[in-house]
Amino acid sequence: MWAVATIVVALVGGFLIYTAMTQDDGPADAAPVATQDSEDEAGQDETGQDEAGQGESEQGEPAEPATEAADPTEATSDAAAPDETAPAEQEAAEPTISDEQRQFLLDLPRREADDPLAKGDVDAPVVIIEYADYRCPFCASWGRDVQPALQDLIDDGTVRLEFRDRILFGEDSEATALAARAAGEQGLYWEYHDAVFAAAPASGHPDMPREKLLGLAEEIGVPDLAQFEADLDSAELRAAMEADMAEGDSLGVRSTPTFLVNTVALVGAQPEQVFRQAVAQELAVVQE
């Protein structure tokens, strides 16, 4: 079974990049695609513009706009800017993928009832998987502004949201991801998630020393702070975080935030309308 899964991962690898590169004919503020592969913080962008359609690559720079390319593994350096005049209702272009690849993407959601990193009905017809870094300003922007606007779709059973750690910005990002998971051990994952993003600056990657992580836990009312601090060093929580990172890497996630809406890939802090369109598109397929 694992051998089959490995083969399918190889087939799907780079699919998210290919999808983003075919979105020029898609919604307004088409998703950008990252082309950088370095994971260090050299040359990080400190502007962190809080606008839809933005994301950060592994070098901390805004992801470049999507462009059409004959080879889906390559992006031109002079990529055109997103078309800001495209009608909002315009449907996203859907790349051609095999039935095997499509099924692999549909099987990615974990749908575990006790998953602290998820919210929504385990049987929801549409699952949004978010790959994000807690120190990415675009992830914070999406988490503060767009995610709450989609809560009605979660409440009515249409959408399930599953968070995945995709660490791009070093040890402080890892520590914050582990802190959120430690809060999740006491039933407060999303409260911690929201507190981190509420405190995030409009630009740059904030320092997240241990005392700050403890302060956020106290702020949201984590009942057992001693256990929370012990869980910051939990090997089990670190292994779960690293599994998320490996999954994102296998899919070609090179910038944050990146999303899978069932089989539709969206890269960058896209606006609410883009997500509602993708959800409606996938819901129609499920209901056929």
Steps between C-alpha positions, in 0.01 A plus 500: 500500500782737590671418169185599312473820703860588417434454128194722515688769693757499221225543244340784693825672598506850353124489431433804718757704312354387167148586616601847611675560169179426307287744699549804274153428364362467852355734760608858551834532678617166363712295735875562499745214475831468678812411304757503781634187666728635772375466857727757665390852589755683288348789313165477674240749390405731787210677332250222560230679301159414638310445179318215331695270277826533694718229646859447604752265345759301692734799481240719664432694179151561359410213268511599135174528301386196309567479128423247231793280406545209263704314762307491828824466698638833379386860551628800307685769690299779337162366612208727427311663785164353598208632297320726747215566259393138449136442600470353847258233380739370234570130557849382588682306231531136598818320397470154354584236757453126495230321696776358719635846581151634568424214737831554679408863563154404620658253742737758655250628760540306824138533611587402856226595745749576778748696287570823695635666182167465321155651526176402332307183426724199432264407216487846341493471119775762461822511701734800499854399593715798593882482495630794703780642713403685817759773433385568144317838486281385211393194698412732788300725269301206364447357846372832636285615209398217268474190716239652735297612196472136390373381838141472373614228255659311788196543724254370240707187431618594151868551583755344730824693561821311574819689591845371404832643616729601211800650677697743285649749746712309743504399864259766626242378251551143619467609863175684426356203314587276795345750741174494306503121512576511873194720547308250289588228749279695741224568249608852406678461166289748304497750785880497495504515120278809507703666778828459307354653186320777691834606649693474171641820350387622160838409352806294573553187705456565873737358760325232704713433809383242753373763743274643230361155420427449870341843521261418216405176675422692816305759300261243351454318829694177454412328829823309566790725409758258640373227269489748211867586554592133521315433174710765324777240509279202415663259254155378397376849412823573310462179301143599404619846392780349293252263333298803389813662363593185307152483349517860382845448355387190308218705345731780388381758753764771472317805636256577776212502530411227251161330495333194355124530462434134426693490169527876436833656600511864610829670580516822701265690730210488257181689588181344632329506161768282340454234768122509472533451124736206545272344762196538270696346211607197704157464659344479155741220406424306817126532447506383137 
